[in-house]
Amino acid sequence: MTHHTTAAQRLGRSTWALAVLALCASASTAMAQASFPTKPVTLVVTYPPGGGADAMARLIAPKMGEALGQAVIIENKPGAGGQIGASAVAKAAPDGYTLMLDASSFAANPALYPKLPYDSLKAFKPIGVVALFPNVVLVNANFPAKNVSELIATARKAKDAVSYASSGNGSAQHLAGALFESAAKVDMVHVPYKGGGPALNDVMGGQVPLFFGNLASTLQHVQSGKLRALAVTSAKRSAILPDVPTLAESGLTGAEIYEWNAVFAPANTPEPIVAKLVSAFQKALEAPEVRARVAQLGGDIQKSSPDQAKAFIQQQVNLWSHVIKERGITTE
């Protein structure tokens, strides 16, 4: 007796085989997610070793590693204002083993570089914001303006009455200066340098009077008296410069600004893995030595959920897009 399988039977068998394969695949995916991580996690830092972003990454990585039960290894991929590292992470497998720590320039890049090789808001899933660091409005110790209103009055006298230094076109200091100009309705002269060090040296030397600096990297010069702090750019006064008023207290609103660092995963990272990463990240931020170091640098630790981090980053992208267009800023 011969058995002829009908087309319908063959189709039924192959459908059944595919269903079994799909079940096996989803079971192994679920197991992989449940056992994550089974190997070290790489945290790509989009800036060179020794800078502020690198320091934050090296501060939180060991603590995240302890919480995950696997080492978190730092890999610096600097260049093009963070684009090189971000591009690599955007293309990485969304399996939780490649993360990115970026800085506030992440939010300015979409407006500064119209041809970014990734979509800043769609290519990544925020794990959380590490900390917010206010900027300081700094002047050379011999500059006549003693407060923000005197600075604005001086700048209003003539279009080129006041100049400010930065580490380059489109840099954080340049953008902070541009936001100040917009809020104060003044036009100042921007003097770009090749790096923050030379810019700061010339402000201390009196060649350029004004600098919008990161609190962490300029605090020692304020304490030594080489620079005078007119205001902090945060919503409240800084615990490490308690005598320095905020911009709002100085009569200028709309110029609140922070430098920040955030940790991201590639966009399609599965939710169970994201949840583990978020938990490890938040444990790292609770570590006493992390909190102490951030406070020492004048920062405020952020205990934000991924949704809060996403909303904050979106707001920052919108802010810088507006300032960059309004002031006609380019990286050229």
PyMOL commands that set and color helices and strands:
alter all, ss='L'
color gray80, all
select helices_A, chain A and resi 7-35+52-68+80-91+105-112+148-157+172-184+196-205+215-223+271-286+288-296+306-327
alter helices_A, ss='H'
color red, helices_A
select strands_A, chain A and resi 41-45+72-76+98-103+124-140+163-166+189-192+210-214+227-232+258-266+300-301
alter strands_A, ss='S'
color yellow, strands_A
deselect
rebuild
show_as cartoon
